[in-house]
Amino acid sequence: MSNVSAIKLRSAAVPQQGLDLSGDMDFVERVLARFQNPWDRHFLTLAIDATADALEHRNSAMSAAERVRADLAQMRVAHALKAAHVGQFRSNGYVKLEGFLSSSEVEMLRAAVNAGIETFEASPNSYNVTAAADALWGTGAGYDNKTSMQHDLGALAKAVKDSDRPRLLDPPRPGQPRGSFLLDTGVWRRVPALADFALRGPLPAVSADLLDLASIRFFDDQIFVKEAGAVDRTAFHQDLAYFHLGGSAGCVFWIPLDPVRRGGGRMAYVPGSHLWKQVFKPNIFASETPFPGSEGLDMPDIDADPDSFGVQYIEAEPGDVLVHHLLAIHGSEGNRGGTQRRAISLRYIDAAMPYRHRAGAPPQPLHRANVTDGAPLDNAIHPVVWPPTAPSA
Ligand SMILES: O=C(O)CCC(=O)C(=O)O
């Protein structure tokens, strides 16, 4: 009888509990062997059978959706957020989750960014920020952005000419060759493993916790690669200023895939800036020059006096994740280091947030021209990812 129990227990328990009893046919026997009294053995056997039956019943009774939920609940435990993390996110507008990702998750994301860079030229949203800025500031050859359609570089060149905001560059290290700052949006659409992580990984649940929301939508991703010697800074900005959204409840997971140390492209945040409840004009990234015709306030010159804004530069290791609010002011330093700094941002928002046209902000990838203010976002473009739903059969 005890063999039957062991088989039952193994087949019923293993998939749900994550316990590996395989090869442990002997386990039940060993447990039973500790009990010499035949009645003890009998009752123990009944208990094992009952447990196996209960698990078996639970598995078969569980709908696919419930199973997804259970898997995600386990994932949530594995990636548990501490109350302190939630508190920091809410008061500072950003939080660092140290060692949040496993090494296999980091490897997968590295491969995703590498795949994004390999297909960079074919993307409709990719930009070599360095080459574009060289052209805009008249220090390089013209920039042919080939397939990319998100920005009107002619209009940006005029905005740069009319603006008194300089290009933001950290001093290159003597003798170091220049690298490029490469950026692309919507990489998840061409890298399935990234889509899987963004839509079904741990981040939707974490977003729900941080934002205290019942339902979450994946907005999009962006990759940011600062090659060695890419000394372009990322100008201080708020992410919301670039998005056509009627609301601000959202967060961005900035995931470094290489060690990020001083001078190597660290992210910088203005703590508490998400609570200012102000939206500043989006800038062209290589400078505080705003997009032409953009709405919002002029961004203060934070670089001129970072201490008075309490700016915090954050070092990070692969596996760490920095999360910031859509209204948190942030930027990054140039990469004066000797190795590339790869990072990916994944953005999640309140699923109920409607569309709102933001004058002057670049069009989102796959933007539909006929969408009106107040309309819900398109689920096919920005899928709802929390609460999870069962994959279709
Ligand atoms: O990686 C960078 O330089 C900038 C990243 C950023 O601004 C973001 O993820 O929102």
The ligand as an SDF file (V2000), in Angstrom:
LIG
                    3D

 10  9  0  0  0  0  0  0  0  0999 V2000
   19.5930   54.4330  -19.1730 O   0  0  0  0  0  0  0  0  0  0  0  0
   19.5070   55.6450  -19.3130 C   0  0  0  0  0  0  0  0  0  0  0  0
   20.4570   56.3340  -19.5810 O   0  0  0  0  0  0  0  0  0  0  0  0
   18.1970   56.3370  -19.1470 C   0  0  0  0  0  0  0  0  0  0  0  0
   17.0880   55.4600  -18.7000 C   0  0  0  0  0  0  0  0  0  0  0  0
   15.8070   56.1810  -18.4960 C   0  0  0  0  0  0  0  0  0  0  0  0
   15.6970   57.3650  -18.5810 O   0  0  0  0  0  0  0  0  0  0  0  0
   14.6260   55.4080  -18.1460 C   0  0  0  0  0  0  0  0  0  0  0  0
   14.6990   54.1790  -18.0560 O   0  0  0  0  0  0  0  0  0  0  0  0
   13.5620   56.0050  -17.9540 O   0  0  0  0  0  0  0  0  0  0  0  0
  1  2  2  0
  2  3  1  0
  2  4  1  0
  4  5  1  0
  5  6  1  0
  6  7  2  0
  6  8  1  0
  8  9  2  0
  8 10  1  0
M  END
$$$$
